[in-house]
Amino acid sequence: MAKKNDYGADSIKILEGLDPVRKRPGMYIGSTSSTGLHHLVWEIVDNSVDEAMAGFCTKIKVTVHPDNSITVEDNGRGIPVAKHPQRKIPTLEVVLTVLHAGGKFDNDAYKVSGGLHGVGVSVVNALSKRLVARVKRDGGIYEMEFQRGKTTKKMQKVGETKTTGTTVTFWPDDMIFESTVYDYDTLHDRLQETAFLNKGLKITLTDERELVPRTDEFCYQGGIVDFVKFLNTEKEILPGLSRPIYIEGKTDADTPVNRKGEVEVSLQWNTSYSEQVLSFANDIYTDEGGMHLEGFRTALTKTINDYARSHGLLKEKDSNLTGDDIREGLTAVLSVKLPDPQFEGQTKAKLGSSYMRTLTNKIVSQGLSDYLEEHPNQAKEIFKKANQAAKGRLAAQKARQATRRKGLLESAALPGKLADCSVRDASLTELFIVEGDSAGGSAKMARDRSIQAVLPLRGKILNVERVQEHRALSSDTIMSLITAIGTGVGPEFNIEKARYHKIVIMTDADVDGAHIRILLLTFFYRYMRPMIDAGYIYVAQPPLYQLKPKGKKHGKYLFTDEELEIEARKYSDPSRYTVQRYKGLGEMDPEQLWTTTMDPKNRIMLRVSIEDAMAAELAVSNLMGTTVEKRKDFIQTHAKDVRFLDI
């Protein structure tokens, strides 16, 4: 009998065709959660967009059917249907059933591509319980069908046509995904973003799941200029800059293929204190930036400082403006196109093609320099905004220095109201941020003192979206929060110094509690964004109700109105039970608070994440900024169905 730890030839399993994808879907689409589900749509749409970038597609239509199947249709050239010279089967079948088969390895077929280089459509096929492909090409209409990556109907010619294009309909596999229900808003935002990045491309989204189908159409002749205008909707623009700046350029025709590239950028400053720069490479959002963003930032800082020096706006004794000074209030979209882009990591979050730094720097420097020379009034407004930011930066530095000195002089640098935990391993510890002394007292008594710390806040913190950094840092409440967490903010921020790896916002389940929660989330988004990205920020979910049967000592804790309704239905006569509504954490005794909200074995917590940076930025700037209209519209639209805002 073979031993359990035998490792021989028969231990090596060979996964044929698309079996590896079904075995390890996360390797190909990131996860089997909602993010992975929507990723299937992006893969098919990206192929159509590649056709558009190659100059052959002008329309893409995405339809969500009542059964949550998806159809993506384009008017591109159509996937080739002729017999593949190596495989001896229709090329359409090769593309849909063989990994790493596609036209994107050949620079003659696609000069620029944002897709997964031939992986995408075959992965979608593997993870769909059914897929139907229809191609219009070479005067004919051709169809094929598949189930879970296996061919079930060979390619057949089903009609004649004078047009071209590809239509793919797929049903995501419920054996793979946690849910197969598509979210309209997620599809809407991504497709709108894609339309902004591809000037003149018409993208239509239709949802047939509603009684009256909903349709949105996106087509932007201004491209990223319209994108910047959209991002700055309802914001107060600097005088004279109502039309965003637009700069574009590309390499010379005789540049080697592996050094070719195109750069376009649009910029516009507003009166806010935050920066919003979105960077893309071949339509892929580069969340972590990369070489193109480095080139852009360097060019922006140097060009504006050089202009200010040469035109006497900066005197000889004055220090240069920093990049942060210049980018305060800036909204910009940077989009580069290049063959064979090199990305860092599987998620393509950072562009690593080093030559794009030099190219972007050169194009932006020249274009911005020309603009400033031709628009002296606008140049002065940009400088004035950056100069005010510089003064705020110096004031913030003084505030941070004063805080450090205060901490050194005091016997204990940690806030006095902080009830710290005894364990010092940050990966094991939790900080509960609670409102008021009453809730703070209950939480301090309820907690596990070894791993759980409690910091009560006095009243509502500042809305940091409306003030400069030095104003925020002059707030005792905000400084207590920063000191307790330990990372610092701004240039000094260091996530390695975080004293806790779970920061839990625990507020009352009422309007004031919701307001404090969103103010705290705004603070973390603007001042400690890496904490959100690392998954360190949570929102506690205390119960809303306790339903207690008559004569019973203990009741059942319920977290939603729906749960209460379901539980109440179990009792035919309302006199047989009582319902307690918890408006505040202070209404619970320590034992109840521990059992329902703080005990790791029983509690419910929401981890705060940012899946869509553009949507998150718009939510924070529009709803927490100085303009009232956006907040008013949001409240009127969602007041009935929003318990709290997810960012």
Buried (B, 14 or more C-beta within 10 A) or exposed (E): EEEEEEEEEEEEEEEEBBBBBBEEBEEBBEEBBBEBBBBBBBBBBBBBBBBBBBEBBBBBBBBBBEEBBBBBBBBBBBBBBEEBEEEEBBBBBBBBBBBEBBBBEEBEBBBBBBBBBBBBBBBBBBBBBBBBBBBBBEEBBBBBBBBBBEBEEEBEEEEEEEEBBBBBBBBBBEEBBEEBEBEBEBBBBBBBBBBBBBBEBBBBBBBBBEEEEBEBEBBBEBBBBBBBBBBBEBBEBBEBBEBBBBBBBBBEEEEEEEBBBBBBBBBBBBBBBBBBBBBBBBBBBBBBBBBBBBBBBBBBBBBBBBBBBEBEBBEEEEEBBBBBBBBBBBBBBBBBBBBBBBBBEEEBBBBBBEBBBBBBBBBBBBBBBEBBEEBEEBBBBBBEBBBBBBEBBEBBBEBBEEBBEEEEEEEEEBBEBBBBBEBEEBEEBBBBBBBBBBBBBBBBBBBBBEBBBBBBBEEEBBBBBBBBBBBBBBBEBBBBBBBBBBBBBEEEBEBEEBBBBBBBBBBBBEEBBBBBBBBBBBBBBBBBBEBBBEEBBBBBBBBBBBBBBEEEEEBBBBBEEEBBEEBBEEEEEEEEBEBBEBEBBBBBEBEBBBBBBBEEEEBEBBEBEBEBEBBBBBBBBBBBBEBEEBBEEBEEEEEEEEEBBEB
